[in-house]
């Protein structure tokens, strides 16, 4: 059985971390499969939304902490990160599709990083978000501190990273980290409903929104306006924009095709 299951439901691509006996701890095959699936989608788009989910009762519990496995990475971890998790995080952020994480249990360590790389997080009340790196004397990776400090601020991020404490689904929702809170056992169905709604939307517009938000933190106003102008020009030349305008004037619901 593969450590990463790749599925399709209409226009939604589902990527399922599939090591439930280890709470979906990130393995090399899972990392490689995720990287290849995202690269394939970037080169030859076949979906209009992506859902990340974990099999069983967890999302992803982080790196595999089997001593033989983890200690063998000494002296190699920088190269492994640059070839593995770093491009995965970059692809999740830059792929021109909405990415939804369905967090149905623990999202710890790099598992939390993967959830943070999604555009939207749907969490069950049983979800637990934690930066557990300091518990073993490691440093956070997967862009966790960058993403989390942008979402909930420097002070709260510092507290979570130094203490390695966890946030419940309710707490994460109250902080604005989670966009939608689902009842226990319903995170995936809620995430799929959201993904299908997004997949029926104006994909070109969504990709321009993602691009501008990602660039915003490091941009000057002039940079932001230049990017905004380019994105609006791209959107105006899309078939979806023409359909949206016609539908508005005809007082009907638009039928977007994602182009």
N, C-alpha and C positions, 0 to 999 in steps of 0.2 A: 504494500500500500504506500502510495506517495505521501511525503511529508507536506506537500502542498496540493490541494485539490483545486482544479480550475473548472469552473462551470459557467453556464450561460442561462439566463432567464430573460427572454426577449432581448432588449438592448442593454441589459445589465450584466456585466462581467463580475463573477464572484470568485474571490481568492480566499480559500479556507486553509488556515494553519491546521495541520492534521497530525498532531502528536498529543492526543488527549491524555494519554497516560503520564505525560510530563507537563501537563498544563500548557502544551504547545510551545515549549521552550524552543528557541530558534536554533535549528540545525543547519549544517552546511547545505544539504539538499533543499531545505526550505528556502534558505537565502538565495541559492542559485536559481531555483524555480521561480521565485518571486521576481528576481531581477530579469530573467528571460521573458516572463509573461508580460511585464511592464514594457520592456523594450519592444516586444512584438506588437503590443497595442499602440505604442508610439509610432512605429514604422508603418504598420498596416492597421489602421483603426478599424475595429469591428463592433465596438460597443459605444454607448453614449453615457454610461456611468459605471463606476466601479464600487464594489462592496468588499471590504476586508472583514473577516470574521474568524473566530477560532472554533474548532470542533470541541464538543463536550462542554465542560463547565468553566473554561477559561478562554481568554482572548489570546494572550501570549505572555508567558511568565518570565521572558527575558532570555539571556544567553543560557546555554546548557552548562550547568555548573558541576558536571561530573569532573572530579579532580584531574583525571588523566586527560580529558578533552580540553578543559579550560587552561590548565597549566602548560599544555603543549603549545599554546598560542604565544607564550613569552618569546619576545624577539621577532615575532611575526605579525603582531596584532595591528601595527600601523598599516602595513601593506594589505592585510586582510580587510581592514576597514575601508581603505581607499578603493579596493576592488569589489567590496560587497555591500555593506550597509550604507555607506555614503551615497553611492549612485542610486540605491533603492529609495532613500529618503528624497533625493533630488528629483527622481522620476515621479514619485507620488505627488510632490509639490508642483512640478512643472507640466505633467501630462495634461493636455487640454480637455480634460473630462472631470466632472465632479466625482470626488472620492469620498465615500462614507465608511466610517469604521463602526461596526456593530460590536460593542464591548459587553460581553455577557458574563464577565467574571474578572479574574485578575489580569491587569495590564501592567506588568512590572518591568523595570529596567528598560531594555531596548524594546520590549513589547509596548511600554508606554510611549516610547519614541515613535513607534510605527503608528499608534493611534493618533499622536499629535501631528503626524505628517499628512493625515487625512484632512479634507476640507471641512467635514462635519463629523461629529461623534454622536452616535446614538447609544446610550448606555442603559443597562438595566439597573435596578436599585441594588442588585447584588454585585455590581461592578466595584472593583478596587483599583485605583490608580496609584502607583508608587514608583519613586526613583530610588531603587534599592542598591544602587552602585556602591555607595559608601559603606554598606554593611559588610562588603568583602574587600574594602580598600581600593575599589576601582573608581574611575572617573566616568561621569555620564557620557554617553555617545548617542549616535543616531539623531543628532541635532536637537536633543531633548531640551537643554537649557535655553537655546536660542528660541525654540518654538514656545516653550512654556512661559518664559519671561515676557514674550510679546502678548500672550493671551491673558495671563493673570498678574503680571507685574513682577518686578525684581524681588521685592521683599518676600512675597509668598513663595516664589520659586526658590529663593535662598533657603527658606525654612524647610521646604519639602526635600530639597537636595541634601542639606546637612543632616537632617534628622532621619531621613529615609522613612518617614511616616507615610501613611496612605490616605487617600481621599475616597470616600464612598461615592456612589453614583449621585446621591442627593447633594453631597457637598460640592462635587465637581459641577453639577448643574447650577447650583447657587452661585458659583464663582464665574459662570459663563464659559467654562471649559467644555461642557457638554451642551449640545444644541437641543437635544430632545431626550427626555427621560422616559423609559418604558418600564412596565411592570416586569417582575422577575419572570424570565423565560421568554419574554416578548421582544428582546432587543433586535434580534435578526429580522423578525417580521416587520417591525417598525422601520428598520434601516432599509429593507427591501422596498417597502412602500414609498419611502422618501426617495430612494434611488430611481424607482420607476417614474415618479413624478418629475424628477430632474431629467431623466433620459428622454422624456417627452417635451422638454423645453428647448430653447434656442441655444444649441451647443456652442456656436461661434461666440455668442454673447457671453456665455458662461466662461469660456476659455479666456476671453479678454478681461473679465472680472478677476479671475484667478491671477492672471499675469500682473494686473495693476496692484492688487493687494499684496502679492509677494514682493513686489518692488518698492512698496510704499515706505517701509521703515528706513531704507537707505537712500531715499530720494530727496532732492530739493524740490521746491514747488515747481521750478522750471522743468526739471526732469519729469516730474509727475504729469505736468501739462503736455509735454511732448509725447509721452507714452500714451496718455489719454487721447490725444489727437489721432495718433496712429491706430489705436484700438477702435476708436469710433469710426474711422475711415474703413477699417476692415469690417466692422459690424454692418455699416451702411451698405456695403457691397455684397452682403450675404443674401441668399434666397430667403432665409428666415426673417430678415428684417422686412423684406418686401411683403412676405406673408403676414407678419405682425401688423404692419400698417394697413394692409387691405382688410384684415380681420377686424381691426379696431373700427374702421370706417363702415364696415358692413355689419357691425354689432354682432359678431359671432366669435366663437372660441378659435384661436389660431391653431393650425396644424403644422408644427415645426418638423423639419426634416433633418435638422442637424447639419446644414450646409449653407 
